[in-house]
Amino acid sequence: MDFVTGFDVLWNTVLIKVVPFLFVLTVIVFFHELGHYIVGRLCGIRVLAFSIGFGPELFGRTDRSGTRWRVAAIPLGGYVKFFGDENAASVPDAEGLRRMSPAERDGAFPAKSVGRRAATVLAGPVANFILAIVIFAAVAFVSGRTVGDPVISQVRPGSPAEAAGILPGDRVVALDGHKIRYFSDILEHVATHPTSAIDVSVRRGEEIRDFSITPRIEVQTDPFGNKMEGPLLGLVADKASADFRVEKLGALESLRYGAEQTWFFTKATVGFIGGIFSSGHGAEQIGGPVRIAQVSSQMATIGFGAIMLLAAQLSISIGLLNLLPIPMLDGGHLMFYLAEAVRGRPLSERVQEAGFKIGLILVMSLMVFAFWNDIS
């Protein structure tokens, strides 16, 4: 009986935590690498392997062009290996390139023009943003979006909004001169201006009143009990004041909404990353596989749409992370290609090798830090 109970617990853990995590990560990694693959092939580059995961191969097949499509044992990423690369990180194999015949060089990644190499590398992060747009649009098209009027039902005691003089019943009409249509517009604007003074215009009766309010960073708790720091203005709306409702969107409206949501989360993520580099603020919120698995399982309790929205947000984060100018990441390769374009010749092998070693240390340090945040 104890064995059966233990097996049920293990099986439920796999279904609730592991499966949603692997689904979300696999979708994001697949489309990122697919971007590299498609543009690489369009640029005439031969692809040796397309791998989901690292390490020993679990299963795979080789297509007619010679590309090995494989699923590996460690499902924490993936890669596309081009012909002429020394390894899966696209480190150029200079010695191998010198030994190639003209026909082989024609399909080798390092032998292509700097523009084609840059386009191939940039295609991965771009695919992440396209994936996010498509997911946001698809979920909005199928389920609609919940909207509510920007009418305040409550002002949190002791909040910046209360100190400024905002009252229940006020209708927010503009923030920093931008027209406010829905209550969600307020949340999004505050999220992208976490420490800046915000010019708030409200309609009170027949009057328009203007306030300047600076959000306060506070630890907030979501419905699942997760604690995180975020900007607080102190404005609350409920069903009675905001008339929350589901708004159906057409195909074009959904696509526009998907692009707007992707832009919003991109700005918010850039601001978050910028805050970490400028002041260290928010570094404790960087999460790794454990935290992603936890959030994925929580979203799974809401439904498939929630999991897909999480995948869209993570896809944006991974796209931006890969654009950081760190060797080993796509942004590091683009940095080397920019230097090559300016100089008219590639950086020396010694400089590139040193850069990749430094990049490896930085990436590994980030992974260890994220994992430490997860377990602590």
C-alpha positions as CSV (number, residue, x, y, z in Angstrom):
1,M,0.0,0.0,0.0
2,D,2.9,2.4,0.9
3,F,4.5,1.6,-2.5
4,V,1.3,2.4,-4.3
5,T,0.9,5.7,-2.5
6,G,4.5,6.6,-3.1
7,F,4.1,5.8,-6.8
8,D,0.9,7.9,-7.0
9,V,2.7,10.9,-5.4
10,L,5.6,10.5,-7.8
11,W,3.4,10.2,-10.8
12,N,1.3,13.3,-9.8
13,T,4.5,15.3,-9.3
14,V,5.7,14.4,-12.8
15,L,2.3,15.3,-14.3
16,I,1.9,18.5,-12.3
17,K,5.4,19.9,-12.3
18,V,7.7,18.2,-14.8
19,V,5.3,17.9,-17.8
20,P,4.2,21.6,-17.9
21,F,7.9,22.7,-17.4
22,L,9.2,20.5,-20.3
23,F,6.3,21.6,-22.5
24,V,7.0,25.3,-22.0
25,L,10.8,25.0,-22.3
26,T,10.6,22.7,-25.4
27,V,8.3,25.1,-27.3
28,I,10.5,28.0,-26.6
29,V,13.8,26.2,-27.4
30,F,12.4,24.6,-30.6
31,F,11.3,28.0,-32.1
32,H,14.5,29.7,-31.1
33,E,16.6,27.1,-32.8
34,L,14.1,26.9,-35.7
35,G,14.8,30.6,-36.4
36,H,18.6,29.8,-36.6
37,Y,17.9,26.8,-38.8
38,I,15.5,28.5,-41.3
39,V,17.7,31.6,-41.9
40,G,20.8,29.5,-42.0
41,R,19.5,27.3,-44.7
42,L,18.2,30.3,-46.6
43,C,21.8,31.7,-46.4
44,G,23.2,28.5,-47.9
45,I,24.7,27.1,-44.7
46,R,24.7,23.3,-44.2
47,V,23.2,22.2,-40.9
48,L,24.7,19.2,-39.2
49,A,22.4,18.8,-36.2
50,F,19.2,20.3,-34.7
51,S,19.0,19.2,-31.1
52,I,16.4,19.7,-28.4
53,G,18.4,19.2,-25.2
54,F,22.0,18.4,-24.6
55,G,24.0,15.3,-23.9
56,P,23.3,11.7,-25.1
57,E,20.7,11.3,-27.8
58,L,17.5,9.7,-26.8
59,F,16.1,9.4,-30.3
60,G,16.4,11.1,-33.7
61,R,16.5,10.9,-37.4
62,T,18.6,12.2,-40.3
63,D,16.8,14.0,-43.1
64,R,17.8,14.0,-46.8
65,S,19.9,17.1,-46.4
66,G,22.1,15.4,-43.8
67,T,20.7,17.2,-40.8
68,R,20.4,15.1,-37.7
69,W,17.2,16.0,-35.8
70,R,17.6,14.8,-32.3
71,V,16.1,14.8,-28.8
72,A,18.8,14.6,-26.1
73,A,18.7,13.5,-22.5
74,I,19.2,16.9,-20.7
75,P,16.1,19.0,-21.7
76,L,17.5,22.4,-20.6
77,G,18.1,24.0,-23.9
78,G,19.1,23.1,-27.4
79,Y,21.3,24.0,-30.4
80,V,21.7,24.1,-34.1
81,K,25.2,23.0,-35.2
82,F,26.3,24.4,-38.6
83,F,28.9,22.9,-40.8
84,G,32.3,24.5,-40.0
85,D,31.6,25.1,-36.4
86,E,33.9,23.6,-33.8
87,N,31.1,22.9,-31.4
88,A,27.4,23.6,-30.7
89,A,28.2,27.1,-29.5
90,S,29.2,28.1,-33.0
91,V,32.8,28.6,-32.1
92,P,34.5,28.8,-35.6
93,D,36.8,26.0,-36.5
94,A,39.5,28.0,-38.2
95,E,41.9,25.1,-38.8
96,G,39.1,22.9,-40.3
97,L,38.0,25.8,-42.5
98,R,41.5,26.0,-44.0
99,R,41.5,22.3,-44.8
100,M,38.1,22.5,-46.6
101,S,37.7,22.2,-50.4
102,P,36.0,25.0,-52.2
103,A,32.8,22.9,-52.4
104,E,32.8,22.3,-48.6
105,R,33.5,26.0,-47.9
106,D,30.5,26.9,-49.9
107,G,28.2,25.4,-47.2
108,A,30.4,26.3,-44.2
109,F,29.1,28.8,-41.6
110,P,32.5,30.6,-41.0
111,A,33.0,31.0,-44.8
112,K,29.8,33.0,-45.2
113,S,29.7,36.8,-45.3
114,V,29.5,38.6,-42.0
115,G,26.0,39.7,-43.0
116,R,24.7,36.2,-43.5
117,R,26.3,35.0,-40.3
118,A,24.8,37.9,-38.4
119,A,21.3,37.3,-39.9
120,T,21.5,33.6,-39.0
121,V,22.5,34.3,-35.4
122,L,19.9,37.1,-35.0
123,A,17.1,34.9,-36.3
124,G,17.0,32.9,-33.0
125,P,16.0,35.8,-30.7
126,V,13.8,37.2,-33.4
127,A,11.9,33.9,-33.6
128,N,11.3,34.2,-29.8
129,F,9.6,37.5,-30.3
130,I,7.5,36.2,-33.2
131,L,6.5,33.2,-31.1
132,A,5.4,35.6,-28.3
133,I,3.3,37.7,-30.7
134,V,1.6,34.6,-32.1
135,I,0.8,33.1,-28.7
136,F,-0.6,36.3,-27.3
137,A,-2.6,36.8,-30.5
138,A,-3.9,33.2,-30.6
139,V,-5.0,33.2,-26.9
140,A,-6.8,36.5,-27.4
141,F,-8.5,35.3,-30.6
142,V,-9.7,32.1,-28.9
143,S,-10.6,33.4,-25.4
144,G,-10.9,37.1,-25.8
145,R,-9.3,39.5,-23.3
146,T,-10.6,40.6,-20.0
147,V,-11.0,44.4,-19.8
148,G,-12.3,46.8,-17.2
149,D,-12.9,50.6,-17.0
150,P,-10.2,52.6,-15.2
151,V,-12.5,53.6,-12.4
152,I,-11.1,53.4,-8.9
153,S,-13.0,51.5,-6.2
154,Q,-10.4,51.7,-3.5
155,V,-7.1,53.5,-2.7
156,R,-4.8,51.4,-0.6
157,P,-4.2,53.0,2.8
158,G,-0.7,54.4,3.1
159,S,0.0,54.1,-0.7
160,P,1.5,56.8,-2.9
161,A,-1.9,57.3,-4.6
162,E,-3.6,58.0,-1.2
163,A,-0.8,60.4,-0.2
164,A,-1.3,62.3,-3.6
165,G,-5.1,62.6,-3.0
166,I,-6.6,60.1,-5.4
167,L,-10.1,59.1,-4.2
168,P,-12.5,56.2,-4.8
169,G,-14.7,56.9,-7.8
170,D,-12.0,58.8,-9.7
171,R,-11.6,57.7,-13.3
172,V,-8.1,57.7,-14.6
173,V,-8.1,59.3,-18.1
174,A,-4.3,59.7,-18.8
175,L,-0.9,58.7,-17.5
176,D,2.1,60.8,-18.6
177,G,-0.2,62.2,-21.3
178,H,-1.1,58.7,-22.7
179,K,-4.8,58.1,-22.9
180,I,-6.0,55.3,-20.6
181,R,-8.8,53.1,-21.9
182,Y,-8.7,50.1,-19.5
183,F,-7.6,49.5,-16.0
184,S,-5.0,47.1,-17.3
185,D,-3.4,50.1,-19.1
186,I,-2.7,51.6,-15.6
187,L,-1.0,48.4,-14.5
188,E,1.1,48.1,-17.6
189,H,2.2,51.8,-17.5
190,V,3.3,51.5,-13.8
191,A,5.1,48.3,-14.5
192,T,7.3,50.0,-17.1
193,H,7.9,53.1,-14.9
194,P,8.6,51.5,-11.6
195,T,10.6,54.4,-10.0
196,S,9.6,57.4,-12.1
197,A,7.2,60.1,-11.1
198,I,4.0,59.5,-13.1
199,D,1.6,62.4,-14.2
200,V,-1.9,61.0,-13.4
201,S,-5.0,62.8,-14.8
202,V,-8.3,61.7,-13.3
203,R,-11.9,62.8,-13.9
204,R,-13.7,63.6,-10.6
205,G,-17.3,64.5,-11.4
206,E,-17.1,67.1,-14.1
207,E,-13.5,68.1,-13.3
208,I,-10.1,66.9,-14.6
209,R,-7.5,66.8,-11.8
210,D,-3.8,66.2,-12.2
211,F,-1.4,64.6,-9.8
212,S,2.2,63.5,-9.8
213,I,2.7,60.1,-8.1
214,T,5.9,58.1,-7.8
215,P,5.3,54.3,-7.3
216,R,6.8,52.6,-4.3
217,I,8.7,49.3,-4.7
218,E,7.1,46.7,-2.4
219,V,7.1,43.0,-2.0
220,Q,3.8,41.7,-3.3
221,T,2.2,38.3,-3.2
222,D,0.4,36.7,-6.1
223,P,-2.6,34.3,-5.8
224,F,-0.2,31.3,-5.6
225,G,1.7,32.8,-2.7
226,N,4.8,33.7,-4.7
227,K,6.5,36.9,-3.4
228,M,8.1,39.4,-5.7
229,E,9.1,43.0,-5.7
230,G,7.2,45.4,-7.9
231,P,6.0,49.0,-8.2
232,L,2.9,49.9,-6.2
233,L,0.7,52.9,-7.0
234,G,-2.2,51.8,-4.7
235,L,-5.1,52.0,-7.1
236,V,-7.7,49.2,-6.9
237,A,-10.7,48.4,-9.1
238,D,-13.4,45.8,-8.5
239,K,-16.2,44.4,-10.7
240,A,-18.7,47.1,-9.5
241,S,-16.4,50.0,-10.4
242,A,-14.7,48.7,-13.5
243,D,-17.4,46.5,-15.1
244,F,-14.9,43.8,-15.9
245,R,-15.9,41.9,-19.1
246,V,-14.5,39.7,-21.8
247,E,-13.9,41.5,-25.1
248,K,-13.8,39.4,-28.2
249,L,-11.2,40.2,-30.8
250,G,-11.0,39.6,-34.6
251,A,-7.9,38.1,-36.3
252,L,-6.3,41.4,-37.1
253,E,-7.2,42.9,-33.7
254,S,-5.7,39.8,-32.0
255,L,-2.5,40.2,-34.0
256,R,-2.2,43.8,-33.0
257,Y,-2.9,42.9,-29.4
258,G,-0.2,40.2,-29.5
259,A,2.3,42.7,-30.8
260,E,1.3,45.2,-28.1
261,Q,1.7,42.7,-25.4
262,T,5.0,41.5,-26.7
263,W,6.2,45.1,-26.7
264,F,5.0,45.7,-23.2
265,F,6.7,42.6,-21.8
266,T,9.9,43.5,-23.8
267,K,10.0,47.0,-22.2
268,A,9.3,45.6,-18.7
269,T,12.0,42.9,-19.1
270,V,14.6,45.4,-20.4
271,G,13.8,47.6,-17.4
272,F,14.2,44.7,-15.1
273,I,17.5,43.7,-16.6
274,G,18.7,47.3,-16.6
275,G,17.8,47.7,-12.9
276,I,19.9,44.6,-12.1
277,F,23.0,45.9,-13.9
278,S,22.6,49.5,-12.7
279,S,21.8,48.9,-9.0
280,G,21.5,45.1,-8.4
281,H,17.9,45.7,-7.7
282,G,15.7,42.6,-8.5
283,A,18.6,40.2,-8.8
284,E,17.0,37.9,-6.2
285,Q,14.1,37.4,-8.6
286,I,16.2,35.8,-11.3
287,G,15.0,32.2,-11.5
288,G,16.2,29.0,-13.0
289,P,14.7,25.6,-13.9
290,V,13.2,25.0,-10.5
291,R,11.3,28.3,-10.4
292,I,10.2,27.9,-14.0
293,A,8.9,24.4,-13.2
294,Q,7.1,25.8,-10.2
295,V,5.4,28.6,-12.1
296,S,4.6,26.2,-15.0
297,S,2.8,23.9,-12.6
298,Q,0.8,26.8,-11.1
299,M,-0.2,27.9,-14.6
300,A,-1.3,24.4,-15.4
301,T,-3.9,24.5,-12.7
302,I,-5.5,27.5,-14.5
303,G,-5.5,26.0,-17.9
304,F,-3.7,25.5,-21.2
305,G,-4.1,29.2,-22.2
306,A,-2.3,30.2,-19.0
307,I,0.6,27.9,-19.8
308,M,0.9,29.3,-23.3
309,L,0.9,32.9,-21.9
310,L,3.7,31.9,-19.6
311,A,5.5,30.4,-22.6
312,A,5.1,33.8,-24.5
313,Q,6.6,35.8,-21.5
314,L,9.5,33.3,-21.1
315,S,10.1,33.4,-24.9
316,I,10.6,37.2,-24.7
317,S,12.9,36.8,-21.7
318,I,15.0,34.2,-23.5
319,G,15.1,36.3,-26.6
320,L,16.4,39.3,-24.7
321,L,18.9,37.2,-22.7
322,N,20.4,35.8,-25.9
323,L,20.9,39.4,-27.2
324,L,23.1,40.3,-24.3
325,P,26.7,41.0,-25.7
326,I,28.2,38.0,-23.9
327,P,30.3,35.6,-25.9
328,M,28.6,32.1,-26.0
329,L,25.2,33.9,-26.4
330,D,23.8,35.2,-29.7
331,G,24.5,38.8,-28.7
332,G,28.2,37.9,-28.2
333,H,28.5,36.5,-31.7
334,L,26.8,39.7,-33.1
335,M,29.3,41.8,-31.1
336,F,32.1,39.9,-32.8
337,Y,30.5,40.3,-36.2
338,L,30.0,44.0,-35.7
339,A,33.8,44.3,-34.9
340,E,34.5,42.3,-38.0
341,A,32.4,44.6,-40.1
342,V,34.0,47.7,-38.7
343,R,37.6,46.3,-39.0
344,G,37.1,44.7,-42.4
345,R,38.4,41.4,-41.0
346,P,37.6,39.0,-38.2
347,L,39.0,39.4,-34.7
348,S,42.0,37.2,-34.1
349,E,41.5,33.6,-33.1
350,R,43.2,34.3,-29.8
351,V,40.8,37.2,-29.0
352,Q,37.8,35.2,-30.0
353,E,38.9,32.2,-27.9
354,A,39.5,34.4,-24.9
355,G,36.1,36.0,-25.4
356,F,34.4,32.6,-25.5
357,K,36.1,31.5,-22.3
358,I,35.0,34.6,-20.5
359,G,31.5,34.2,-21.9
360,L,31.4,30.6,-20.7
361,I,32.4,31.7,-17.2
362,L,29.7,34.4,-17.2
363,V,27.0,32.1,-18.5
364,M,27.9,29.4,-16.0
365,S,27.9,32.0,-13.2
366,L,24.5,33.2,-14.2
367,M,23.2,29.6,-14.2
368,V,24.6,28.9,-10.7
369,F,23.2,32.2,-9.4
370,A,19.7,31.4,-10.8
371,F,19.9,27.9,-9.3
372,W,21.0,29.3,-5.9
373,N,18.0,31.7,-6.0
374,D,15.7,28.7,-6.8
375,I,16.9,26.6,-3.8
376,S,17.2,29.5,-1.3
